[in-house]
């Protein structure tokens, strides 16, 4: 496997570079600013720096590896669902318990869905395709409310950092990241201060409305017959994993091959990313390729967890950078959308324009960090 080292055969030896930072990459909803990613409950912790990851023991079958993993994630899903129902009662006024349960619910749903995608050949394909689609719908629906909240916090923090205005809505959540590239000079800061308060209020109205609608959509989804069908399917998965017809006890190669294909798709996507020479702060057209790379890295992580039983520590820094890239790109899009609001004052439009520029520079910074932390340097240049 050229360039990769995440999933290896017994006779496949490679050398990897240790991660640039400790902790696991965030694959949940956008983080609220530039702080460290939020740890996922129950996620495996990276091993010592430079340690060689384990491999499936000799004689272990694919069924014996994949089935317990899926059943364990199904059990986590059901426990999270129970906790979400308990903390959604009116007596839980702050809603923190329900939010934590929803994060855990999405975490399990993503891992089940990703594993069904990667290891489809080992499973009943019709069943796997259907459940994967339904879990993706559920995870996406539940993530939107948190995404809007995090986006608003990030943008208000950035406005405070750029303008120093005191009349903005109170920033909430994580501390703002350092921003220097797009910061205006003294004259620009004075002009920015005029429109910053109104820009913050406009973003507060728009993103709070979007969050409220997302909350209503999530509640509606959790009460729908579609969700109950998904929950029933996951409950059945917790006790039995529908496997593909064919010989039982298939060898570990049945898992290693699709896991290696997932890794190679990731490496190919990184190699196809636009080179540094073509990088420009306002290249929104390139965002899709970077978002796709983030999704492929997520699939590789889940495949690594299935086959080797632990997260891949060498991709910690790269995964964090792609999370920050996603957050900044979506925040920039929200600022641009607010600037298109009809009949806003020129000062407000100016403040939103500066905010958009700031977030696009954050996008470029995240791309640079990814290139620095990506452990397989040879894959950065397309053949």
N, C-alpha and C positions, 0 to 999 in steps of 0.2 A: 504494500500500500504506500505509494510515494507520498511523502510529506506528512502522513498521519501516524498517530500512535495511540489513538483512543481505544480501539477494539482490536486486540491482536491475537493471532493464532499461537499455539504453543511454540512453533518454530519461527515466529515472526518477531524479530528483535529490532527495536528502534530506540533512538535517543531523543528525549524531549527536554525542553527548557522549563524550569519550574515557573509557577505562576508569579505574576508581578504583585499580586495582592491576595490576602487570605479572604475566605468567605465565598459563598456561592452566588452565582449570577442570578439576578432577579428575572423571573419569567412571568410574573403576574402583572397587575395593572401598573400604569405609569407611576413612578415615584414622584413625590411632591417636591421636586427641586433637585439639587445636585448632590445630595447626601448619599451615604452608602446604601446599597440595596437592602431591602427588607428580607430577613432570613425567613425561609419557609419552614413551617412547623414540621418536624419530623424528617427534614431533608438530611441525607447523609453528609457528613462533614469531610472535607478534603483531608487526605493523608499527609504525612510528612513531606517536606519539599524534596523533590528528586526521587521519591519512592516509586517503585515499579508497581502499577496496579495489578490486582489479582486477575486470574483468568478462570474460566469454568474448569472444574476438576475433571480429570479423565473419566470417561464413562458416564458422565451426567448427560441426560437426554434433554432435548429442547423443551419437551412437555414439563419436565420436572423443574425447569428454570422459569419458564414464562408463566405457567399457571399460578404458582404461588405469588409471583409479583403482581399479576392482575388481581388475584383474590385479595391480596393485602391492600392494594389501592382501592378496590371496591369496598372493603371494610372501612377504610378511612373516609371514603365518600359518605357512607351511611352514618358513621358517627358524627361527621361534620353536619350532615343534614339534621340529625337529631338535635345537636347543639344550636343550630341556627333557629330551629323551631322554638326551642326553649328560650333563647335570648331575644326572640322577636316579640315576646309578650309585652304588653303595655307597661309592666312593672320594670322592664329593663330600659330606663329612660334614656341613658346615654348612647345606647346602641353599639357600644364597643364590642360586646360579646358577639352580637350578630354579625358585625363586620369581620371579626376574626374568624368566625365560623364560615362566612362566605368565602374568605380567602382560602381557607383549608379545603372547602368544597371545590373551588376552582382548581386548586393545586391537584387534587386527585383526578378531577375530570380531565385536565390537560394530560396527565400522565397516562391515564387509560386510553384516551383518544390517540395520543402520539404513538403509543405502543401498538395499538390496533392498526395504525397506518404502516408502521415500519415492519411489523411481523405478520402482515396480512396472509402471507403464504402458509404460515403455520396454523392459521385459524380458519374457521368457517367464513369464507369471504363475504357472503351475503349478510350474515349477522354482524361481522366486524365493520363493514361499510356503513350499515344503518346506525349502529350504536355510536360509531365515531362521528357521524354527522350530527346526531342528536346531542352528544356531549359537547361538540364544538359550539352548537347553538346555545346551550345552557351556559357554558363558560363565558362566551362573548356577551350574553345578555347580563349576567351578573357582574361583569367587569366594568361596564360602562359608567355606573354611578361613581365608583371609586376613581375611575379615569378622569371624569370631569372635575371632581373635587381636587385631585392632585394637580391637574392642569391649571386650575384657578390659583391654587397656592403658589405654584411655580411662577406664574405670570405676575401676581401681586408682589411676590418677593423680588422679582427682577425689576419691577417699576420702582420699588423702594431703593434698590441698590443703585439704579441708574440716576434717579432724580433727587433722592433724599427728601422727597415730599412728605409732609406731615399730615396732609388731608386725605391720604389714600385709605381705602378700607383696610382694616387690620389684616396683616399677613398671618396665615395660619400654617402650621405644619413644620416641615423640615427647614433647616437653615439654608439661605440662598448660597448658590455656588459663586465663586469668585468670577467676576466678569470685567474684563478690561478691554478686549479688542473692540467692542462696539460701544463703549462708554463715550458719551458726548463730552466736548470740552466745556469750559465754564459758561460760555455764551449759550451753547446748546443746552446745557443743563438748566439754565434759567428759563429758556423757552420751553424745555420739557416740563419743568415744574408747573407751568401754566395749565397744560392739558393733562398732566399725569393723574390728577384726582378724578377728572371726568372719565379718563380712559379706564382707570381702575373701577369706577362705579359701573361703567358700561360692561366691562368684562364680568364683574360680579353679577349683574343682572342676567347676562346671556348664559354664562356657564352655570349659575345656580338654577336657572330655568331648565337647562339641559340636564342637570343632575336630578332635578325633581322628576322630570319625565322619565329618566332612566330608572329612578327608584320605583316609580309606578309600574314601568314595564317589567322590572324584576319581580315585583310582588305579583303581577298578573301572570308572569311565566311560572312562578313557583306554585300558583294555585291552579294551573291549567292541567287538562288531561294529558297533554303532551309531556309535561314534566313528570307526572305520576307514572307514565309509561316508561320514561327514562329511569326513574328510581326503581321501578320493578325489574327492569332489565339489569341494572347494576346489582340489585339484591340477588338475582339469579346467578350473576357472574361471581358473586362472593362464594357461592357454593359449587359452581361448575363452570368450566371454561370450554365453550364449544370449539373443538379443534377441527382442522381440515380433514376430510376423509383420506384414508391412506394408512400406511403402516404405522403402528404405535411405537413409541419409544425411539422416534427419530433422533439422530445424533445432534450434538451441539452445533454442527455445521449449519443446521437449519436456522439457527439464530445468528451465528457469526457472519454468514454471508449477507443477510439483509442489514445487519448492524454496520458492516463495512461499507455497504452501498450508501447508507445514510451518511457515514463519515465522508465518503468520496464526493457526494453531492454537496456537502458543506465546503469541502476544500475547493471544488470546482467553482462554487458561487463566490468564494473569496478571491480566487484567481481572476474572475471576470469583473470584479469591482473596478470602477474607473480609477486610473492611476492618479497619484498626487499632482502630476503636472496639469491635469484637467480640472482640478478642484477649484470651485468658486463658491463663495458663501451662499449665493442665491440659486443653487442648482437643485431646486425641488424635484426636477425630473429624475434625478439620480436616487432619490430617497427610496423608491420602490425596491431597487436592487439591494440596498442595505437592510430594509425591513425583511426581505425574503431571506437574506443571510442570517438574520436573527432567528427566524423561524426554523431554518435548517439546523442552526446550532442547538436550538431547543430539542429538536428531534434526535440529534446526535447524543445529547445529554441523557435523554430518556432511554435510548438504546444502550448506552453505557451502563446505566443503572440496572437495566434488565440483565444484561449479559455478565457484568462484573460485580454487580451488587453495590456500587458506590458511584458517587459523582466523579467526573473527570476534572481533577484540580488544575490541569495545565490551561484550561480555557476559562478560568475564573475571571481574569482581567478583561479578556476579550468580550465575554458575555456581559459584564458590567458596562463596558463601553457601548455596546449595542443597545442596552437598555436606556442609557442616557441619550443616545442618538435618537431613539424612538420618542422619548419624552420631549426633547428639544424640538424635533421636527413637528410634532403634533401641537406643541405650544405655539410655535411660529405660525402654523396654519390658523390657529384660533385667533391670534393677534391680527393676522391679515384679514380674516373673516369679519372681525369687529371693525376694522378700518373701512370696510365696504358698507357699513351701516349708513343708510341715507340720512342726509341733513345733519351730520355731526360737525362740530366746530373745527376749523382748521388746526387749532392747537391740540385738540383731541386726536385728530388724524395724525398729526406729527408725532405725538407721544406713542401712538400705536405703531407708527412706522419705525421709530427707534427701537421699540420693544421687539418688533419682528426681526429687525437687523441683529439685535442682541442674541435672540434665540437661534438665528441662522449661523451666527458665529459659534454658538454652543454646539450646533450640529457638526461644524467643521472640526471643532476641538475634540469631539467624541470620536470622529473618524480618525483623527491623528492618534488618539490614545489606543484605538483598536489596532492600528497598524503597528504601534509600538509593542503591544501586549500579545498580538497573534503569535503563537509559538512556532508555527511552521512557515518560516520566512520564505522558503522556496515557492510556496503556493501563492504568494502575493503577486507574482508576475505570470500573466496568462501565457501559454505556449504560443 
